[in-house]
Amino acid sequence: MTAYALARLLPTEPHPDVITYLERIQGTFAPYGGRFLIHGAQQVEVVEGAWEGDVVMVAFPDLDAARAWYASDAYQEILPLRTRHIPGDLIFLPGVPEDYDASGLAAKLRANLPA
């Protein structure tokens, strides 16, 4: 099932290392089936809460592929080019099946409510 790497990167000044990272990251995805879905969305529309920073989302065939990409020598080699200059958070998360319906989860939760 499709999995995602989701990052929120906080605003910073441009740095040459980050440009090098951007030039090289695309090549790290190919062996793991990764592809950008969102990259640096600077026009986020905040409808609830507060938000600061850019959004990056990469799709992978599954969580194993996402983990393997992150641990790969190719990505680990360039990762410090970003992390030294851009603070942020990165998470991996599994997708849901195409036929997913939240009412199924609601039914399970309702069944476990105290009487």
Secondary structure, 3 states (H helix, E strand, C coil): CCEEEEEEECCCCCCHHHHHHHHHHHHHHHHHCCEEEEECCCCCCCCCCCCCCEEEEEEECCHHHHHHHHHCHHHHHHHHHHHCCCCEEEEEEECCCCCCCHHHHHHHHHHCCCC
